[in-house]
Amino acid sequence: MAVDGWHWAAAVLAALLLSVLVLLWYDTLRERPGWTLSMATKRALLAAPAIPVGFAAALLLPLWVGGVLILAPLVIIAIMAMAD
């Protein structure tokens, strides 16, 4: 299976957006009252494997899956930005 440039671009963009999403979630966890830095870090590390999995999925699956992997975090990030 040949991977073209569009798959690579979608995979990189999906990985970046998933990284931003995990970091935003980590920041939200750190700001919760009663939560220590250790608790927030442990919880956010559970979501970290989503980044390479999303990258591989966007790279190896059909291009529309890459589009979904880009749009879903983008919408969630936009919602989180409007909530602040």
matplotlib code that plots the C-alpha trace (Angstrom):
import matplotlib.pyplot as plt

x = [0.0, 1.5, 1.0, 0.8, 1.5, -2.1, -2.0, 1.2, -0.2, -3.4, -1.4, 0.9, -2.1, -4.0, -1.1, -0.6, -4.3, -4.4, -1.3, -3.0, -6.1, -4.2, -2.3, -5.5, -7.1, -4.0, -4.2, -7.8, -7.0, -4.3, -6.7, -9.3, -9.6, -8.1, -6.1, -2.4, 0.1, 0.8, -2.9, -3.3, -0.2, -1.2, -4.6, -3.3, -0.7, -3.5, -4.7, -1.2, -1.3, -4.1, -1.5, 0.5, -2.6, -4.3, -1.1, -1.0, -4.7, -4.6, -1.5, -2.7, -6.5, -8.5, -8.2, -11.7, -10.7, -7.8, -10.4, -12.5, -9.3, -8.6, -12.2, -13.1, -10.2, -10.6, -14.2, -13.4, -10.6, -12.9, -15.6, -13.0, -11.8, -15.3, -16.0, -13.1]
y = [0.0, 3.3, 6.2, 9.5, 13.0, 13.7, 10.8, 12.1, 15.6, 14.2, 12.1, 14.9, 17.3, 14.7, 14.0, 17.7, 18.3, 15.2, 16.5, 19.9, 18.2, 16.0, 19.0, 21.1, 18.2, 18.0, 21.7, 21.4, 18.5, 20.5, 23.4, 21.2, 22.0, 19.3, 17.7, 17.4, 17.6, 13.9, 13.0, 15.2, 13.8, 10.2, 10.8, 12.7, 10.0, 7.5, 9.6, 10.0, 6.8, 8.3, 10.5, 7.7, 5.6, 8.6, 9.2, 5.6, 5.5, 8.6, 7.3, 3.8, 4.0, 5.7, 9.5, 10.1, 8.6, 11.1, 13.8, 12.6, 12.4, 16.0, 17.4, 15.7, 17.2, 20.5, 20.7, 19.7, 22.2, 25.0, 24.0, 24.1, 27.5, 28.9, 27.5, 29.5]
z = [0.0, -1.1, 1.3, -0.5, 0.7, 1.7, 4.2, 5.7, 6.0, 7.6, 10.0, 11.1, 11.5, 13.5, 15.8, 16.4, 17.2, 19.4, 21.3, 21.8, 23.0, 25.5, 26.8, 27.2, 29.1, 31.3, 32.0, 32.9, 35.3, 36.9, 37.7, 39.4, 43.1, 45.2, 42.4, 42.8, 39.9, 40.3, 40.0, 36.9, 35.2, 35.8, 34.3, 31.3, 30.6, 30.1, 27.1, 25.6, 23.6, 21.5, 19.8, 18.0, 17.5, 15.7, 13.7, 12.5, 11.8, 9.7, 7.9, 7.1, 6.9, 4.1, 3.8, 5.1, 8.4, 8.6, 8.0, 10.9, 13.1, 12.2, 12.6, 15.8, 17.9, 16.1, 17.1, 20.7, 21.0, 19.6, 22.2, 25.0, 23.8, 23.8, 27.2, 28.8]

ax = plt.figure().add_subplot(projection="3d")
ax.plot(x, y, z, "-o")
ax.set_aspect("equal")
plt.show()
